[in-house]
Amino acid sequence: MAVEAVHAYDDAPLRPFHLRVAVASFGGVFSDGFGLGIIGIALGLAAPQLALTPLWLGLIGGASLAGLFLGALLTGPNADRFGRRPIFAYNMLLLAVFAAAQFFAQSAAQLLALRLVIGFLLGTDYVVSKALLTEFTPRAFRGRIMSTLSVAWAGGYTCAYFVGYALADTGPDAWRWMLFSSAVPCLLILPLRLVLPESPLWLVTHGHDSDAASVVRRWIGPDVGCPVVPPAAPVVAGRWTQLLSSRWRRRTLVGATFFTCQVIPYFAVGTFVTRVLDAMAVSNSFIGGLVYNFSLLFGAVLGLSVVDRMPRRTFLVGSFAITAAAMLALIVLDDPGRITIIALFAVFACVLSGASNLCYVYLPELFPTDLRASGIGLAIAASRIGSAASTFLLPVVVAAMGVRTALGACFVVLAVGGLVCYALAPETRNTALDAPA
C-alpha cells in the first residue's frame, strides 16, 4: 500500500540520508581547505630546492586560486545543464591523482602547472557541493547544515597547518610529503560520493519528474512529496546572460562582490600569515600563525551558531564592518606590540571565518534552481580573480612597499564589500528553493 506524502519536499524532516549528503559535501570542502592551506607551509621548504624567488612564490601561491576561477566559471553552466551528480561523484578522484603528483615536481614550472590543475578541480567542487547540498537540505535546517561547510573548510585549512609543521622535520623531501598528504582526504570521501543520487530539484526543473519522485521515495522517504517546480522554459539566452539580465543582475552583483571582498583578505593574509607577522616584527611567528588558524576554526564554529539567529543581511554587513575596523587598527596604531597585533589578527580571522558561512548559505539562496550552479560559479570565478591576484601580490608588495601598504589594500577591499552589501544585498532567510528561473 502506497504511503501518502505528508511533508512538502522543502519541509521534509531531517533524515539520515540528508546527513550522508552533508558528510560527502563536508569531506570535499575539507579537502579543498587542506589543499589550499598546505601550500603556504610547503613553499617555505620548497623554495631553496626549487630556487623560488618572491615572484615564483606569489605565482605558485596564487595558482590554485587562478585555477579555481576557470573551474568554477566552466562548471556552473554545465552543472545547471547536465546535473550536479556527474561532477560531484568523480572530481575527488581526479583531485587525489594530481595532489599526489605534486610529490614528483622537479621545477617551479611543474609545481605551478599542477597547482593550476588542482585549483581547477577545487573550483568544480566549490560549485557542485554548494548546489547539491542546498537542494537536498530541508529549509528548516539549511542555514545550520550549509554553515557546517565553512567549519569543514576551516578545519581542513587548520589541519594543513598542523600536518605541515608535523612533517617539517622529516628531511629534505618534507615539502613533497606535505603536498602529497592533500590526496588522502580526497580518497577517504570518494566512496560516499559515488553512491549519491542526482538532485530532485534539478531533475524536476528539467522535466524528469518520475526520476525525481523515485529519488525522493528511495532516499528521503515515501512520506515526503516530490518537489513541485514548473519545468524550466526553453533557454533562449546563455545562463551568464540571464544572470546579468535586469531580473537577476542585482543578486549577481551582490554575490560576486561579497564573495570577492571576503576571500581577497582571507587568502592574501592566511596564505602568508607567518610572513606578515614577521614583517610586523612579531617574535615567534609560528605561535601567531597558530593563534590565527585556531581563530579561523573558532570563527567558523561561531558563525554556525549565529547564521540562523540573525538576518543574513545583518550578518553580512556587520562582518565587513568589524573586519575592516580590525584591519584599520593594525595599520594606524603606532607600535601596538606583539600581543595587540596577534589579538587584532585573531579578531579579523575569527569574524571573517564566521562570515564565510554566508558563502555556503547566502550565495545559493540568491539564485533559482536552474541558475543556481551558474550563479555560484560566476561569483566564485569573480572572487578568484581577486584572491589569486592578491595572493600573488602580497609577498611582492610586503617586500617592496612594506606590510602596512598590503594591509591597507585589504582594508579598502573590506570597506568596499561592506558598502556594496549595505546598499544592495537582499534578505534571503527562509527562502524557498522551488522558484523557477
RALIN-V307800 format. One record per helix or strand of 3 or more residues. SS is the DSSP state (H for helix, E for strand). FROM is the first residue (numbers start at 1). TO is the last residue. If there is no record, write none. Layout:
# RALIN-V307800
ss: <SS | SS>
from: <FROM | FROM>
to: <TO | TO>
This chain:
# RALIN-V307800
ss: <H | H | H | H | H | H | H | H | H | H | H | H | H | H | H | H | H | H>
from: <9 | 16 | 54 | 85 | 108 | 139 | 174 | 200 | 209 | 239 | 249 | 273 | 285 | 312 | 338 | 357 | 369 | 403>
to: <11 | 50 | 82 | 104 | 136 | 167 | 194 | 205 | 220 | 243 | 271 | 279 | 306 | 332 | 355 | 365 | 401 | 424>
